[in-house]
């Protein structure tokens, strides 16, 4: 979606297979659609990184980057350094692991990742996090985000109205939006 809207996109995932299958899908999709692209695959100490430079269809238009990284998102500045324009972003979107069901587990994850994510965000940039809210109340997640990132959580409508049912296991999924001043 970011590329289609004319933006660069960066993805960091801990599961190597997910990164590799996404790279294969993207390569096949771009080729199938006749979209010009250049791919660079780097093996880095911090993890494997795929960099796709995608040219828009037709004449004109600036090339966009899609970077896929196998690694830990708490090391995002390391994974995204040396990219054209620098690793500064307008939005970060994350889906916290569904297996995390206790405040201590999600607290440890966010304590490690949020400072790195906040460092990457431009002023006015937005963080959006989805999580299984069945056992983790919204106010707890908001407190963690504010404590470890300095971002301002949005706790007014419509931002407080995203909770929804996913399936019989995840009875309540919610979305938190926070903004960098």
C-alpha positions as CSV (number, residue, x, y, z in Angstrom):
1,X,0.0,0.0,0.0
2,X,2.8,2.4,0.8
3,X,4.4,1.9,-2.6
4,X,1.0,2.3,-4.4
5,X,0.5,5.6,-2.5
6,X,4.0,6.8,-3.6
7,X,5.9,6.2,-0.3
8,X,8.9,4.1,0.6
9,X,8.2,1.1,2.9
10,X,10.3,-0.8,5.4
11,X,9.4,-4.1,7.0
12,X,11.2,-5.9,9.8
13,X,10.2,-9.4,10.9
14,X,11.8,-12.0,13.2
15,X,10.7,-15.0,11.2
16,X,13.1,-15.6,8.4
17,X,10.7,-17.6,6.4
18,X,8.1,-14.8,6.4
19,X,10.7,-12.3,5.1
20,X,11.8,-14.7,2.4
21,X,8.3,-15.7,1.2
22,X,7.4,-12.0,1.1
23,X,10.4,-11.2,-1.1
24,X,9.5,-14.1,-3.4
25,X,5.9,-12.9,-3.6
26,X,7.0,-9.3,-4.3
27,X,9.4,-10.4,-7.0
28,X,6.8,-12.5,-8.7
29,X,4.1,-9.8,-8.4
30,X,6.3,-7.0,-9.8
31,X,7.5,-9.3,-12.7
32,X,4.0,-10.4,-13.5
33,X,2.7,-6.8,-13.5
34,X,5.5,-5.7,-15.7
35,X,6.7,-3.2,-13.1
36,X,10.4,-2.4,-13.4
37,X,12.5,-3.0,-10.3
38,X,16.0,-3.7,-9.1
39,X,16.7,-6.0,-6.2
40,X,19.6,-6.2,-3.9
41,X,19.9,-9.0,-1.3
42,X,22.4,-8.4,1.5
43,X,23.5,-10.8,4.2
44,X,24.3,-8.6,7.2
45,X,25.5,-9.5,10.6
46,X,22.2,-8.1,11.9
47,X,20.1,-10.2,9.5
48,X,19.3,-10.6,5.8
49,X,18.0,-7.5,4.0
50,X,16.2,-7.3,0.7
51,X,16.1,-3.9,-1.0
52,X,13.7,-3.4,-3.9
53,X,13.9,-0.2,-5.9
54,X,10.6,0.0,-7.7
55,X,10.0,2.3,-10.7
56,X,6.5,3.5,-11.3
57,X,4.7,2.5,-14.4
58,X,4.8,4.9,-17.3
59,X,7.2,7.8,-17.7
60,X,8.4,10.0,-14.9
61,X,7.9,9.5,-11.2
62,X,10.5,8.8,-8.6
63,X,11.7,5.3,-7.7
64,X,10.4,4.0,-4.4
65,X,12.2,1.6,-2.0
66,X,10.7,-1.4,-0.3
67,X,13.1,-2.9,2.2
68,X,12.4,-6.2,4.0
69,X,14.6,-7.2,6.9
70,X,15.0,-10.4,8.8
71,X,15.8,-9.3,12.3
72,X,14.6,-7.7,15.5
73,X,12.7,-4.5,15.2
74,X,14.2,-3.2,18.4
75,X,17.4,-2.9,16.2
76,X,15.5,-1.0,13.5
77,X,18.0,1.9,13.2
78,X,20.8,-0.7,12.7
79,X,18.8,-2.6,10.1
80,X,17.8,0.5,8.2
81,X,21.0,2.5,8.2
82,X,22.8,3.2,4.9
83,X,19.5,3.5,3.0
84,X,19.0,6.4,0.6
85,X,17.5,9.3,2.5
86,X,18.2,7.8,5.9
87,X,16.1,5.8,8.2
88,X,13.5,8.4,9.1
89,X,9.8,7.4,8.8
90,X,6.4,9.0,9.0
91,X,4.6,5.9,10.3
92,X,5.4,2.7,12.1
93,X,2.7,0.0,12.1
94,X,3.1,-3.1,14.3
95,X,1.1,-6.1,15.3
96,X,2.2,-7.4,18.7
97,X,2.6,-11.2,18.9
98,X,-0.7,-12.8,19.9
99,X,1.1,-15.2,22.2
100,X,1.9,-12.4,24.6
101,X,-0.8,-12.5,27.2
102,X,0.7,-10.9,30.3
103,X,1.7,-7.3,30.9
104,X,5.2,-8.3,31.9
105,X,5.9,-9.9,28.5
106,X,4.5,-7.1,26.4
107,X,6.2,-4.6,28.8
108,X,9.6,-6.2,28.2
109,X,9.0,-6.2,24.4
110,X,7.9,-2.6,24.3
111,X,10.7,-1.4,26.6
112,X,13.2,-2.8,24.2
113,X,11.6,-1.8,20.9
114,X,9.9,1.6,21.6
115,X,13.1,3.7,22.0
116,X,14.3,2.5,18.6
117,X,11.0,3.0,16.9
118,X,10.6,6.5,18.4
119,X,14.1,7.4,17.2
120,X,13.1,6.6,13.6
121,X,9.9,8.6,13.6
122,X,9.9,12.1,12.2
123,X,8.2,14.9,14.2
124,X,4.4,14.4,13.7
125,X,5.1,10.7,12.9
126,X,2.6,8.1,14.0
127,X,2.9,4.7,15.7
128,X,0.0,2.3,15.3
129,X,0.1,-1.0,17.3
130,X,-2.5,-3.8,17.2
131,X,-2.6,-6.3,20.0
132,X,-4.7,-9.0,21.6
133,X,-6.6,-6.9,24.2
134,X,-8.4,-9.9,25.7
135,X,-6.0,-9.9,28.7
136,X,-4.1,-6.7,28.2
137,X,-6.2,-3.6,28.9
138,X,-5.8,-0.5,26.7
139,X,-4.7,1.8,29.6
140,X,-1.8,-0.6,30.3
141,X,-0.5,-0.6,26.7
142,X,-0.9,3.3,26.6
143,X,1.1,3.7,29.8
144,X,3.9,1.5,28.4
145,X,4.0,3.3,25.1
146,X,4.2,6.7,26.8
147,X,6.8,5.6,29.3
148,X,9.2,4.0,26.9
149,X,8.8,6.2,23.8
150,X,7.7,9.7,24.9
151,X,5.0,9.5,22.2
152,X,1.6,10.9,23.0
153,X,-1.1,8.3,22.9
154,X,-4.5,9.3,21.4
155,X,-7.1,8.4,23.9
156,X,-10.1,10.2,22.5
157,X,-12.7,9.1,19.9
158,X,-12.3,7.8,17.2
159,X,-9.0,6.4,18.4
160,X,-10.6,4.6,21.3
161,X,-13.2,2.9,19.1
162,X,-11.0,0.4,17.2
163,X,-11.6,-2.7,19.4
164,X,-13.1,-5.6,17.6
165,X,-13.5,-9.4,17.7
166,X,-11.1,-11.5,15.5
167,X,-12.1,-15.1,16.3
168,X,-13.0,-17.4,19.1
169,X,-9.5,-17.3,20.5
170,X,-8.9,-13.5,20.1
171,X,-12.2,-12.1,21.4
172,X,-10.9,-8.5,21.6
173,X,-8.2,-7.0,19.4
174,X,-7.4,-3.3,19.7
175,X,-5.4,-0.6,18.0
176,X,-3.3,2.1,19.7
177,X,-2.3,5.3,17.9
178,X,0.5,7.5,19.3
179,X,2.1,10.6,17.8
180,X,5.6,12.1,18.1
181,X,5.5,15.7,19.1
